[in-house]
Amino acid sequence: MWDPLRRLFSTFPSGWPGAGLLLMRLVGGAGLLYRGITGLWESPPLGRTLLELLVAGAGMLLLAGLWTPIVGSLVALVELWNCFSLAGDPWPHLLLGALGAALAMLGPGAWSADARLFGWRRIVIPDRES
């Protein structure tokens, strides 16, 4: 079976590095989810509505830790686009984009759906009885 995430990461870190990745996923995912939902309440045009739905969906996937490298890359691209295309303060977009890029590069960590689905497994082979 082909596991795309196993090819990207040799390990899914636990301990303090895993806790740091969990914290990054929770903060980034919650920020994206909040921004996506509040953006939908402003009744934007259809193109902007689809982008806000994409951002909210990416936030939910980051919170769960599912498809983290793909979602992190997508978040980085969308937020970079928002930095240059939207009027107003670019720093929140830059911060969320940097979190997405960092998560795409570092991976989801041990406490994620990715680790459950694609992580290393331990196979115990019992001794053969004669």
PASEBA-1860 file (N, C-alpha, C; in nm, 3 decimals):
! residues 130
1> MWDPLRRL> 0.083/-0.118/0.000/0.000/0.000/0.000/0.088/0.124/0.000 ~ 0.048/0.223/-0.079/0.126/0.346/-0.092/0.080/0.445/0.013 ~ 0.170/0.485/0.101/0.139/0.584/0.205/0.212/0.713/0.172 ~ 0.141/0.814/0.121/0.210/0.937/0.081/0.271/1.011/0.198 ~ 0.209/1.005/0.316/0.265/1.079/0.429/0.387/1.011/0.486 ~ 0.395/0.878/0.476/0.514/0.810/0.525/0.635/0.847/0.440 ~ 0.613/0.875/0.313/0.722/0.916/0.226/0.772/1.056/0.263 ~ 0.683/1.139/0.316/0.722/1.276/0.350/0.795/1.285/0.483
9> FSTFPSGW> 0.760/1.199/0.579/0.817/1.210/0.713/0.867/1.074/0.759 ~ 0.985/1.072/0.817/1.038/0.945/0.866/0.979/0.910/1.003 ~ 0.940/1.010/1.080/0.881/0.985/1.212/0.768/1.084/1.236 ~ 0.685/1.049/1.332/0.582/1.140/1.381/0.621/1.169/1.526 ~ 0.688/1.282/1.554/0.747/1.304/1.686/0.643/1.313/1.797 ~ 0.681/1.259/1.911/0.599/1.271/2.033/0.680/1.350/2.135 ~ 0.637/1.350/2.258/0.707/1.426/2.362/0.691/1.576/2.341 ~ 0.794/1.653/2.377/0.787/1.798/2.363/0.776/1.843/2.218
17> PGAGLLLM> 0.852/1.783/2.123/0.833/1.825/1.983/0.691/1.797/1.933 ~ 0.634/1.684/1.972/0.496/1.653/1.933/0.397/1.748/1.995 ~ 0.422/1.788/2.120/0.335/1.884/2.186/0.343/2.020/2.118 ~ 0.465/2.058/2.073/0.480/2.184/2.000/0.405/2.182/1.868 ~ 0.411/2.070/1.797/0.337/2.058/1.672/0.186/2.059/1.696 ~ 0.142/1.995/1.803/0.000/1.997/1.839/-0.044/2.140/1.868 ~ 0.036/2.215/1.943/0.003/2.354/1.974/-0.003/2.438/1.846 ~ 0.092/2.417/1.756/0.090/2.491/1.629/-0.034/2.457/1.548
25> RLVGGAGL> -0.071/2.329/1.545/-0.191/2.289/1.471/-0.316/2.348/1.533 ~ -0.325/2.348/1.667/-0.444/2.401/1.733/-0.458/2.551/1.712 ~ -0.349/2.625/1.726/-0.355/2.770/1.708/-0.384/2.806/1.563 ~ -0.313/2.743/1.470/-0.336/2.772/1.329/-0.474/2.730/1.283 ~ -0.518/2.610/1.324/-0.650/2.562/1.285/-0.762/2.647/1.342 ~ -0.749/2.684/1.469/-0.853/2.768/1.532/-0.857/2.906/1.467 ~ -0.740/2.963/1.435/-0.737/3.093/1.368/-0.800/3.089/1.230 ~ -0.769/2.983/1.156/-0.828/2.969/1.022/-0.978/2.945/1.028
33> LYRGITGL> -1.020/2.863/1.122/-1.163/2.836/1.136/-1.239/2.962/1.176 ~ -1.184/3.038/1.270/-1.247/3.164/1.312/-1.255/3.263/1.196 ~ -1.143/3.277/1.123/-1.140/3.371/1.011/-1.234/3.329/0.899 ~ -1.242/3.199/0.874/-1.333/3.152/0.770/-1.478/3.173/0.806 ~ -1.514/3.145/0.931/-1.654/3.161/0.973/-1.694/3.307/0.980 ~ -1.608/3.392/1.036/-1.642/3.535/1.042/-1.644/3.597/0.903 ~ -1.562/3.546/0.811/-1.566/3.595/0.674/-1.696/3.560/0.603 ~ -1.756/3.447/0.639/-1.883/3.408/0.579/-1.999/3.494/0.628
41> WESPPLGR> -1.990/3.547/0.751/-2.099/3.630/0.805/-2.106/3.765/0.737 ~ -1.999/3.807/0.671/-1.997/3.938/0.606/-2.066/3.936/0.470 ~ -2.122/3.824/0.430/-2.189/3.801/0.300/-2.104/3.852/0.183 ~ -1.988/3.790/0.165/-1.901/3.831/0.054/-1.954/3.779/-0.079 ~ -1.895/3.822/-0.190/-1.935/3.767/-0.320/-1.901/3.618/-0.328 ~ -1.952/3.551/-0.430/-1.942/3.405/-0.440/-1.797/3.356/-0.438 ~ -1.708/3.419/-0.512/-1.567/3.377/-0.513/-1.504/3.386/-0.376 ~ -1.534/3.492/-0.307/-1.480/3.511/-0.171/-1.544/3.410/-0.074
49> TLLELLVA> -1.672/3.377/-0.094/-1.740/3.279/-0.009/-1.673/3.143/-0.022 ~ -1.640/3.103/-0.145/-1.573/2.975/-0.166/-1.435/2.974/-0.100 ~ -1.364/3.086/-0.106/-1.234/3.094/-0.041/-1.247/3.085/0.111 ~ -1.348/3.150/0.167/-1.370/3.143/0.312/-1.408/3.001/0.355 ~ -1.489/2.932/0.272/-1.521/2.792/0.302/-1.396/2.705/0.296 ~ -1.309/2.732/0.201/-1.183/2.658/0.191/-1.097/2.681/0.313 ~ -1.090/2.805/0.359/-1.009/2.839/0.477/-1.067/2.772/0.602 ~ -1.200/2.775/0.617/-1.262/2.711/0.734/-1.241/2.559/0.730
57> GAGMLLLA> -1.253/2.499/0.612/-1.228/2.356/0.598/-1.084/2.320/0.629 ~ -0.990/2.403/0.584/-0.849/2.380/0.614/-0.824/2.391/0.764 ~ -0.892/2.484/0.830/-0.878/2.496/0.975/-0.926/2.371/1.047 ~ -1.037/2.315/1.000/-1.088/2.191/1.063/-0.992/2.075/1.040 ~ -0.935/2.065/0.920/-0.840/1.957/0.893/-0.713/1.973/0.975 ~ -0.667/2.097/0.995/-0.549/2.118/1.079/-0.579/2.085/1.225 ~ -0.698/2.120/1.272/-0.734/2.085/1.410/-0.731/1.934/1.431 ~ -0.777/1.860/1.332/-0.778/1.714/1.342/-0.641/1.654/1.312
65> GLWTPIVG> -0.557/1.728/1.242/-0.428/1.674/1.203/-0.440/1.578/1.087 ~ -0.530/1.605/0.996/-0.554/1.517/0.881/-0.500/1.584/0.755 ~ -0.417/1.512/0.679/-0.354/1.561/0.556/-0.275/1.689/0.582 ~ -0.204/1.694/0.690/-0.136/1.815/0.736/-0.040/1.875/0.632 ~ 0.046/1.797/0.567/0.138/1.861/0.470/0.065/1.924/0.352 ~ -0.039/1.860/0.305/-0.114/1.913/0.192/-0.192/2.038/0.234 ~ -0.260/2.030/0.348/-0.339/2.142/0.398/-0.249/2.259/0.436 ~ -0.136/2.230/0.499/-0.042/2.337/0.535/0.009/2.412/0.413
73> SLVALVEL> 0.040/2.339/0.307/0.084/2.404/0.182/-0.027/2.488/0.122 ~ -0.147/2.436/0.123/-0.262/2.509/0.070/-0.287/2.637/0.151 ~ -0.279/2.626/0.283/-0.297/2.744/0.369/-0.191/2.848/0.341 ~ -0.066/2.805/0.326/0.041/2.901/0.297/0.016/2.975/0.167 ~ -0.029/2.904/0.064/-0.057/2.969/-0.065/-0.176/3.064/-0.057 ~ -0.284/3.020/0.008/-0.403/3.105/0.019/-0.373/3.230/0.100 ~ -0.301/3.215/0.209/-0.273/3.332/0.293/-0.173/3.425/0.227 ~ -0.081/3.372/0.148/0.008/3.459/0.071/-0.072/3.538/-0.032
81> WNCFSLAG> -0.167/3.471/-0.095/-0.256/3.540/-0.189/-0.335/3.650/-0.117 ~ -0.386/3.619/0.002/-0.464/3.717/0.078/-0.379/3.836/0.122 ~ -0.250/3.815/0.148/-0.162/3.925/0.187/-0.159/4.034/0.080 ~ -0.157/3.990/-0.045/-0.141/4.086/-0.155/-0.272/4.129/-0.219 ~ -0.378/4.049/-0.202/-0.502/4.082/-0.272/-0.604/4.154/-0.186 ~ -0.595/4.143/-0.055/-0.695/4.207/0.032/-0.640/4.336/0.090 ~ -0.728/4.433/0.104/-0.689/4.558/0.169/-0.692/4.536/0.320 ~ -0.615/4.614/0.390/-0.612/4.602/0.535/-0.479/4.548/0.585
89> DPWPHLLL> -0.479/4.506/0.707/-0.358/4.461/0.774/-0.315/4.324/0.720 ~ -0.195/4.312/0.664/-0.152/4.183/0.610/-0.093/4.089/0.714 ~ -0.067/4.137/0.836/0.005/4.055/0.934/-0.069/3.930/0.980 ~ -0.200/3.933/1.001/-0.268/3.807/1.036/-0.256/3.702/0.926 ~ -0.264/3.746/0.802/-0.250/3.653/0.689/-0.108/3.598/0.682 ~ -0.011/3.685/0.707/0.128/3.642/0.706/0.156/3.541/0.817 ~ 0.099/3.565/0.934/0.118/3.473/1.047/0.055/3.337/1.019 ~ -0.069/3.335/0.969/-0.135/3.207/0.940/-0.065/3.135/0.824
97> GALGAALA> -0.017/3.210/0.727/0.057/3.148/0.617/0.189/3.086/0.664 ~ 0.257/3.156/0.755/0.382/3.101/0.809/0.356/2.976/0.892 ~ 0.248/2.975/0.970/0.212/2.854/1.046/0.180/2.738/0.952 ~ 0.107/2.766/0.845/0.075/2.662/0.747/0.200/2.607/0.681 ~ 0.292/2.695/0.642/0.415/2.650/0.578/0.500/2.568/0.675 ~ 0.509/2.613/0.800/0.587/2.538/0.899/0.528/2.400/0.924 ~ 0.395/2.391/0.933/0.332/2.261/0.953/0.349/2.172/0.830 ~ 0.348/2.231/0.711/0.371/2.151/0.591/0.512/2.093/0.590
105> MLGPGAWS> 0.608/2.168/0.642/0.746/2.121/0.642/0.776/2.025/0.758 ~ 0.715/2.049/0.874/0.747/1.969/0.993/0.661/1.845/1.007 ~ 0.538/1.850/0.960/0.450/1.734/0.972/0.352/1.750/1.087 ~ 0.267/1.652/1.106/0.157/1.664/1.200/0.190/1.632/1.345 ~ 0.289/1.550/1.371/0.319/1.508/1.507/0.247/1.379/1.542 ~ 0.279/1.327/1.659/0.226/1.196/1.701/0.079/1.201/1.739 ~ 0.030/1.317/1.783/-0.109/1.326/1.827/-0.193/1.387/1.714 ~ -0.213/1.310/1.609/-0.288/1.356/1.493/-0.354/1.238/1.425
113> ADARLFGW> -0.449/1.271/1.341/-0.514/1.167/1.261/-0.415/1.110/1.159 ~ -0.323/1.191/1.111/-0.222/1.142/1.018/-0.136/1.033/1.082 ~ -0.098/1.053/1.207/-0.016/0.953/1.275/-0.094/0.823/1.294 ~ -0.223/0.833/1.321/-0.306/0.712/1.337/-0.323/0.639/1.205 ~ -0.342/0.715/1.097/-0.366/0.653/0.967/-0.239/0.608/0.896 ~ -0.134/0.690/0.903/-0.015/0.666/0.823/0.112/0.643/0.904 ~ 0.103/0.645/1.037/0.223/0.633/1.120/0.280/0.492/1.120 ~ 0.394/0.481/1.184/0.462/0.352/1.193/0.382/0.260/1.283
121> RRIVIPDR> 0.383/0.134/1.247/0.313/0.033/1.325/0.414/-0.066/1.380 ~ 0.384/-0.122/1.493/0.468/-0.225/1.552/0.399/-0.359/1.531 ~ 0.469/-0.448/1.466/0.415/-0.581/1.442/0.489/-0.678/1.533 ~ 0.415/-0.747/1.616/0.474/-0.844/1.707/0.447/-0.983/1.651 ~ 0.556/-1.052/1.622/0.544/-1.188/1.570/0.567/-1.283/1.685 ~ 0.468/-1.362/1.719/0.483/-1.454/1.832/0.580/-1.566/1.796 ~ 0.645/-1.619/1.901/0.734/-1.735/1.882/0.655/-1.855/1.835 ~ 0.715/-1.929/1.748/0.649/-2.050/1.697/0.665/-2.161/1.801
129> ES> 0.552/-2.218/1.834/0.557/-2.328/1.930/0.579/-2.457/1.854 ~ 0.667/-2.542/1.908/0.699/-2.670/1.841/0.598/-2.776/1.872
END
